[in-house]
Amino acid sequence: MPAAAILRASLVIVLSLLLVVRPVAAQSILRDAETETLLNDMAAPLIVAAGLEPSGFEIVLVSDSSINAFVAGGQRVFIHSGLIMAADNANEVQGVIAHEIGHVTGGHSIAIQEAAGDAGGISILSLILGAAAIAAGAGEAGLAMLSAGSRAAIGNFLAFSRTQEATTDLAGAQYLSEAGISGRGSLAFFRRLQNIEYRLNIPQENAYNRTHPLTGERLAILEELYQNDPAWEIETDPALEARFQRARAKLIGFASDPEQTLTAYPETDLTVPARYARAYAWHKLAFVDRALAEVDALLETNPEDPYFRELRGQVLLESGRPEEALDDLRMALANSRNHPLIASLFGHALIATEDEDHLVEARRVLRTAVQRDNRNPFAWRRLGYIYSQEGDLARAYLATAEYATLAGSPQEALVNARQAMQGIPTGTPDWIRAQDIALIAESAIEEQGGRRRR
C-alpha cells in the first residue's frame, strides 16, 4: 500500500477513536406521555436498587429502528425505538435498562471518553513519528511505526471497552436481583442478540476486535447468576406487562409502515394493543373514520383512559377538526394529572381553532407545560406564537430562543435571545434566562467553529 494511503487510513483510525464517544446531537427524540410514564415506572425500582434518585434520572426514547441503548453523560439512558419494538415483554427491556444503569453508576460515559483520548494520543504520536520517517526517506520504518501505533491504540481501547461491558453485566444483574426482577428477560435479549450475530456471520471465537465480550461468554456467566437468584421465578406484574404491550403496539403503529402494522395486527385481533396499533395505521393512511372506530372501541373498555382520549383528540386535530378535538384533549389532560406533553397538544389544538377566545386558555396551558417540562421545543414554539399574537414580542423572542436551543440551532437561539434581552427589564428572571441562552448559544457556536477548523 502506498505511504499516502497508509497515512490516510491511520488518520481515519485516529478520528474514529476521538469521535466514537461523542453524543449524536442530531438524534431524533420521540416524546409520548404514555410511553415515558411507562419507562420511568419500569426503571424506578432498578434506579433505587442502584442507589440513585428516580427524579434525577431520565429514560429517553430515540427514533431509531436498530436494537440498541446507550448512555451519554449524566443520568440519562437512551433507548432506541427498535429495541422496544423487538422486545417480547417488559422484562426484556428492564434487563437492558439495568445494564445501562450499570454504565451510569460506573461513570463509563466519562471514562470511555478518556480512554478514547488516550487511544487517539497513541495513534497521533505514531502518525507524527511515522510521517517524519516517511518524509525523511525511511518509508518502511515509517509505515511500521504507523501500523504498530494504530494496533496499540485500537487494542487498548477495545480491551478497555470489553472490561467495562463485563463489569456492567454484573452490575445490571445485581440491580435486577435487588429490585426483585427476574433475569429471564435479560438472558432472552442476549440470546436474541446472539442470533443476530449468527445471521450476520459475526465471528464468535475471538473477542480481540470487539468492543463487547463474546455474547456466548456473557450468557454463560449470566445464566449461572440469574438462575441461582431468588428473583428468577418472579413474574412481571400483569398490569405493567399490559401497559408495555400497549405502548409497544402504539410505537409499532406510529413508526412502522401502515400495511406492515395491519398485517401484524389483523382486524380479527380485538385486543387493546391490536386496536391501538391499527388506530395509528388507519390514521397514517388518512382513513379517519376507521381510526376513530378503533379508538372508540378502546374507549368502550375504559372511557376515562387519558391516553385513549389523547389519541382520539390527536386524530381529530391532525385531520383538520381541532374544535372537535378539544373535549377529548381537555379530558385527557385532566385524567393524566396535567401531563405536560398532553398539555402541549391541547394548547396546539386551541390555537389551531383560530378562535381568539381560546388564546388565553392556550397561553395558560402552554406556560404550565413548559414550567413542568422545559425540554419540549413544540410547546415553546406554540407559546412563542401566542406571545406574538398578543403583541408581547420580547417574550415571543425568548420562547423562540428556547425552541432554537432545544432544536440545536445556536445561531437562531443567540439572535432571538439578544432580541428578548432588549425588550425585557434587566435583571428579571426572563432577562436572566435570555442571557443564559445567549451564553450557551455563543459557546455552542464557538465549539462548532473549533470543530470546523480542526
C-alpha positions in Angstrom: 0.0 0.0 0.0 1.4 3.5 -0.8 2.6 5.6 2.1 0.0 8.2 1.5 -2.8 5.6 1.6 -1.4 4.3 4.9 -1.3 7.8 6.3 -4.9 8.4 5.3 -6.1 5.1 6.8 -4.3 5.9 10.1 -5.9 9.3 10.2 -9.3 7.6 9.8 -8.5 5.4 12.8 -7.5 8.4 14.9 -10.7 10.3 14.1 -12.8 7.3 14.8 -11.3 6.9 18.2 -11.7 10.5 19.0 -15.3 10.7 17.8 -16.6 7.3 18.8 -17.9 8.6 22.2 -19.4 11.9 21.0 -23.1 12.0 21.6 -25.1 12.4 18.4 -26.7 15.8 18.7 -29.0 15.1 15.8 -30.7 12.1 17.4 -34.4 12.3 16.9 -36.1 12.0 20.2 -39.6 10.5 20.5 -41.9 12.1 23.1 -45.0 10.3 24.2 -46.7 10.8 27.6 -47.8 7.2 28.0 -44.5 5.6 26.9 -42.4 8.0 29.0 -44.5 7.3 32.1 -44.3 3.5 31.5 -40.5 3.6 31.0 -40.0 5.6 34.1 -42.1 3.2 36.1 -40.2 0.2 34.7 -36.9 1.8 35.6 -37.8 3.2 39.0 -37.1 0.0 41.1 -33.8 -0.5 39.3 -32.7 3.1 39.8 -33.4 2.8 43.6 -31.5 -0.5 43.7 -28.5 1.3 42.2 -28.7 3.9 45.0 -29.8 6.7 42.7 -32.8 9.0 42.9 -35.5 8.3 40.2 -36.4 12.0 40.0 -32.9 12.8 38.8 -32.8 10.0 36.2 -34.2 10.1 32.7 -35.1 7.4 30.2 -35.1 8.9 26.6 -36.7 7.2 23.6 -34.7 7.7 20.4 -36.3 7.2 16.9 -34.0 4.5 15.5 -35.0 1.1 14.2 -31.8 -0.6 15.4 -31.8 -2.7 18.6 -29.6 -0.5 20.8 -29.4 1.5 24.0 -26.7 3.8 25.4 -25.8 6.4 28.0 -24.4 9.8 27.0 -23.3 11.7 30.1 -25.2 12.3 33.3 -28.1 10.1 34.5 -29.7 9.6 31.1 -30.4 6.3 29.3 -31.2 6.4 25.6 -33.3 3.5 24.3 -33.8 3.0 20.5 -37.4 2.6 19.4 -36.3 -0.5 17.5 -35.3 -2.2 20.8 -38.8 -1.6 22.3 -40.5 -3.0 19.1 -38.2 -6.0 19.1 -38.7 -6.9 22.7 -41.3 -9.6 23.5 -42.1 -8.3 27.0 -41.4 -5.7 29.7 -38.9 -7.9 31.5 -36.5 -7.9 28.5 -36.5 -4.1 28.4 -35.9 -3.9 32.2 -32.8 -6.1 31.6 -31.5 -3.6 29.1 -32.2 -0.7 31.5 -30.5 -2.4 34.4 -27.4 -2.9 32.2 -27.4 0.8 31.1 -27.8 1.9 34.7 -24.6 0.0 35.4 -22.8 2.2 32.9 -24.2 5.3 34.7 -23.1 4.2 38.2 -19.7 3.1 36.8 -19.1 6.5 35.3 -18.4 4.9 32.0 -19.5 7.8 29.8 -16.6 9.9 31.1 -14.2 7.0 31.4 -14.6 5.9 27.8 -14.0 9.4 26.6 -10.7 9.4 28.5 -9.8 6.0 27.0 -10.7 7.2 23.5 -8.5 10.2 24.1 -5.6 8.1 25.3 -6.0 5.8 22.3 -6.1 8.8 20.0 -3.0 10.1 21.6 -1.1 6.9 20.9 -2.2 7.0 17.2 -1.4 10.7 16.9 2.1 10.1 18.2 2.6 7.2 15.8 1.4 9.4 13.0 3.8 12.1 13.8 6.8 9.8 14.1 5.8 7.7 11.1 5.1 10.7 8.9 8.5 12.2 9.8 10.3 8.9 9.0 8.5 8.7 5.6 9.3 12.3 4.8 13.0 11.5 5.6 13.0 8.7 3.2 12.7 5.8 5.6 9.4 4.6 4.2 9.4 1.1 5.6 10.3 2.2 9.1 7.6 5.0 9.0 4.9 2.5 7.9 5.9 0.1 10.6 5.5 2.9 13.2 2.1 3.8 11.9 0.9 0.2 11.8 2.2 -0.6 15.3 0.8 2.6 16.8 -2.6 2.0 15.3 -2.8 -1.5 16.5 -1.8 -0.5 20.0 -4.4 2.3 20.1 -7.2 0.1 18.9 -6.3 -2.8 21.0 -6.1 -0.7 24.2 -9.4 1.0 23.5 -11.2 -2.3 22.7 -9.8 -4.1 25.7 -11.0 -1.2 28.0 -14.5 -1.3 26.4 -14.8 -5.0 26.9 -13.8 -4.7 30.6 -16.4 -2.0 31.1 -19.1 -4.2 29.5 -18.3 -7.2 31.6 -18.4 -5.2 34.8 -21.7 -3.6 33.7 -23.2 -7.0 33.0 -22.6 -7.9 36.7 -23.9 -4.6 37.9 -27.1 -4.9 35.9 -27.6 -8.4 37.4 -27.1 -7.0 40.9 -29.7 -4.3 40.3 -32.3 -6.7 38.9 -31.8 -9.0 41.9 -32.1 -6.2 44.5 -35.2 -4.9 42.7 -36.8 -8.4 42.8 -36.9 -8.5 39.0 -36.2 -11.8 37.2 -33.2 -12.0 34.9 -35.1 -14.2 32.4 -35.7 -11.2 30.1 -32.1 -10.2 30.2 -31.0 -13.6 29.1 -33.7 -13.7 26.4 -32.4 -10.4 25.0 -28.8 -11.6 24.9 -29.9 -14.7 23.1 -31.7 -12.5 20.5 -28.5 -10.5 20.0 -26.5 -13.7 19.6 -29.0 -14.9 16.9 -28.5 -11.6 15.1 -24.7 -12.1 15.2 -25.1 -15.6 13.8 -27.2 -14.3 10.9 -24.6 -11.6 10.2 -21.8 -14.1 10.4 -20.1 -12.2 13.2 -17.2 -14.4 14.5 -17.8 -15.9 17.9 -14.4 -17.3 18.6 -12.2 -14.3 19.3 -13.2 -11.1 21.2 -10.0 -9.2 20.4 -11.5 -7.0 17.7 -14.8 -6.4 19.6 -16.0 -3.6 21.9 -18.0 -6.2 23.9 -17.1 -9.6 25.3 -18.3 -12.6 23.3 -22.0 -12.9 23.7 -21.8 -16.6 24.4 -19.4 -16.0 27.3 -21.6 -13.3 28.7 -24.6 -15.7 28.5 -22.7 -18.4 30.3 -21.8 -16.1 33.2 -25.2 -14.5 33.5 -27.2 -17.8 33.2 -25.5 -19.1 36.4 -26.1 -15.8 38.2 -29.7 -15.4 37.2 -30.8 -19.0 37.6 -29.5 -19.1 41.2 -31.0 -15.7 42.1 -34.2 -15.6 44.3 -35.8 -13.3 41.8 -35.5 -15.9 38.9 -39.1 -17.2 39.3 -40.7 -13.8 40.0 -43.3 -13.0 37.3 -43.7 -9.4 35.9 -46.6 -7.6 37.3 -49.5 -8.3 34.8 -50.6 -4.7 34.9 -47.1 -3.5 34.0 -46.9 -6.1 31.2 -50.3 -5.0 29.8 -49.1 -1.4 29.8 -45.9 -2.4 28.0 -47.8 -4.3 25.3 -50.0 -1.3 24.7 -47.0 1.1 24.4 -45.1 -1.3 22.2 -48.1 -1.7 19.8 -48.6 2.0 19.8 -45.0 2.5 18.8 -45.2 0.0 16.1 -48.3 1.7 14.7 -46.6 5.0 14.8 -43.2 4.1 13.4 -44.0 1.2 11.0 -45.4 1.2 7.5 -49.2 1.0 7.9 -49.5 -2.1 5.7 -47.0 -3.9 7.9 -48.9 -2.8 11.0 -52.2 -4.1 9.6 -50.5 -7.4 8.8 -49.0 -7.8 12.2 -52.3 -6.8 13.9 -55.2 -8.1 11.7 -58.7 -6.9 12.2 -59.6 -10.2 13.7 -57.4 -9.3 16.7 -59.6 -7.4 19.0 -57.1 -6.9 21.9 -56.2 -3.5 23.2 -52.7 -3.5 21.7 -54.0 -4.5 18.3 -56.6 -1.8 18.2 -54.0 0.7 19.4 -51.7 -0.2 16.6 -54.4 -0.2 13.9 -55.7 3.2 15.0 -52.3 4.7 14.1 -52.1 2.7 10.9 -55.5 3.9 9.7 -54.7 7.5 10.8 -51.5 7.4 8.8 -53.4 6.1 5.8 -55.9 9.0 6.2 -58.8 6.7 6.9 -60.1 8.9 9.7 -63.4 7.1 10.4 -61.6 3.7 10.7 -59.0 5.2 13.0 -61.8 6.8 15.2 -63.7 3.5 15.2 -60.7 1.7 16.7 -60.2 4.4 19.3 -63.9 4.4 20.2 -63.7 0.7 20.7 -60.8 1.3 23.1 -62.8 3.9 25.0 -65.6 1.5 25.5 -63.2 -0.6 27.6 -62.2 2.5 29.6 -63.8 5.9 28.9 -61.6 7.6 31.4 -58.3 6.4 30.0 -56.3 9.6 29.3 -54.1 8.1 26.5 -57.1 6.8 24.6 -58.6 10.3 24.9 -55.3 11.8 23.8 -55.2 9.6 20.7 -58.8 10.5 19.7 -58.0 14.2 20.1 -54.9 13.7 18.1 -56.7 12.0 15.2 -59.3 14.7 15.1 -56.8 17.5 15.3 -54.5 16.2 12.6 -57.5 15.5 10.4 -58.3 19.2 10.4 -61.0 19.1 13.1 -59.4 20.9 16.0 -62.7 22.2 17.5 -63.9 18.6 17.8 -60.6 17.6 19.4 -60.9 20.0 22.4 -63.2 17.9 24.6 -61.1 14.8 24.3 -57.9 16.6 24.9 -59.2 18.5 27.8 -60.4 15.3 29.4 -57.0 13.6 28.6 -55.2 16.5 30.3 -57.3 16.3 33.4 -57.1 12.5 33.7 -53.4 12.4 33.2 -52.8 14.9 36.0 -51.9 17.6 33.6 -49.1 15.8 31.8 -47.0 18.5 30.0 -46.9 16.6 26.7 -50.7 16.3 26.6 -50.9 19.9 27.6 -48.8 21.0 24.7 -51.0 19.0 22.3 -54.1 20.6 23.9 -52.6 24.1 23.6 -51.8 23.4 19.9 -55.4 22.4 19.3 -56.7 25.5 21.0 -54.5 27.6 18.7 -55.5 25.6 15.6 -59.2 26.5 16.1 -58.2 30.1 15.0 -60.6 31.3 17.6 -59.1 34.3 19.5 -61.2 33.4 22.5 -59.1 30.3 23.0 -55.7 32.1 23.1 -55.9 33.0 26.8 -56.5 29.3 27.8 -53.8 28.2 25.3 -51.3 30.6 26.9 -52.1 29.3 30.4 -51.9 25.7 29.3 -48.6 26.0 27.5 -47.0 28.1 30.2 -47.8 25.4 32.7 -46.5 22.8 30.2 -43.1 24.4 29.8 -42.8 25.1 33.5 -43.2 21.3 34.2 -41.1 20.2 31.2 -38.9 22.9 29.6 -37.4 20.5 27.1 -40.4 20.4 24.8 -39.5 22.5 21.7 -43.0 22.1 20.2 -44.6 23.8 23.3 -42.1 26.6 23.3 -42.8 27.3 19.6 -46.5 27.4 20.2 -46.1 29.6 23.2 -44.0 32.0 21.1 -46.8 32.2 18.6 -49.3 33.2 21.3 -46.9 35.9 22.6 -46.5 37.3 19.1 -50.3 37.4 18.6 -50.7 39.2 21.9 -48.0 41.8 21.0 -45.5 40.6 23.6 -42.6 40.4 21.1 -39.9 40.3 23.8 -41.3 37.0 25.2 -42.0 35.8 21.8 -38.3 36.1 21.0 -37.5 34.4 24.3 -39.8 31.5 23.6 -38.3 31.2 20.1 -34.8 31.2 21.6 -35.8 28.3 23.9 -37.2 26.4 20.9 -34.0 27.0 18.9 -31.8 25.9 21.8 -33.7 22.6 22.0 -33.7 22.2 18.2 -29.9 22.5 18.1 -29.9 25.9 16.3 -27.5 28.0 18.4 -27.3 30.9 15.9 -31.1 31.3 15.9 -31.1 31.0 19.6 -28.5 33.7 20.0 -30.2 36.2 17.7 -33.6 35.7 19.5 -32.1 35.7 23.0 -30.4 39.1 22.3 -33.7 40.5 20.9 -35.5 39.3 24.0 -33.0 41.0 26.3 -33.6 44.3 24.6 -37.3 44.2 25.4 -37.4 42.6 28.9 -36.4 44.6 32.0 -32.8 43.9 33.0 -32.3 41.6 36.0 -35.8 40.0 35.8 -36.0 36.2 35.7 -36.9 36.2 32.0 -34.0 38.6 31.2 -31.6 36.3 33.1 -32.9 33.3 31.2 -32.4 35.1 27.9 -28.8 35.9 29.0 -28.2 32.3 29.9 -29.4 31.1 26.5 -27.2 33.7 24.7 -24.1 32.5 26.6 -25.0 28.8 25.9 -25.5 29.6 22.2 -22.2 31.6 22.0 -20.4 28.6 23.5 -22.0 26.2 21.1 -21.2 28.4 18.1 -17.6 28.7 19.2 -17.3 24.9 19.6 -18.8 24.3 16.2 -16.2 26.7 14.7 -13.4 25.0 16.5 -14.5 21.6 15.1 -14.6 23.0 11.6 -11.1 24.5 12.0 -9.8 21.1 13.2 
